[in-house]
Amino acid sequence: MRRSCALVTQGVYLGRPPDIPTAELDRMAASDPNWRLLFQFASDDDIDLGKVYFWMREQDIAARAWDRAWLQLQCG
């Protein structure tokens, strides 16, 4: 998920396989390694609707720039 945050915030659409070479994606993801998981919510195990994750860059956390948080949803 850290990789996804780094890529999406650089304009890479991940709703389909990107048209960017893997080496370039790796370079882009490595250029922004400061993503940290803030917290996650999970649904009840009996209904498993997935999990919601909130991520932020370390510098944004330090600056209390909560509007820069990114949400990721993973469905079960």
HELIX and SHEET records of a PDB file:
HELIX    1   1 ARG A    2  VAL A    8  1                                   7    
HELIX    2   2 THR A   22  ALA A   30  1                                   9    
HELIX    3   3 GLU A   58  ALA A   62  1                                   5    
HELIX    4   4 TRP A   66  ARG A   68  5                                   3    
SHEET    1   A 3 TRP A  35  ALA A  42  0                                        
SHEET    2   A 3 LYS A  51  ARG A  57 -1                                        
SHEET    3   A 3 TRP A  70  GLN A  74 -1                                        
END                                                                             
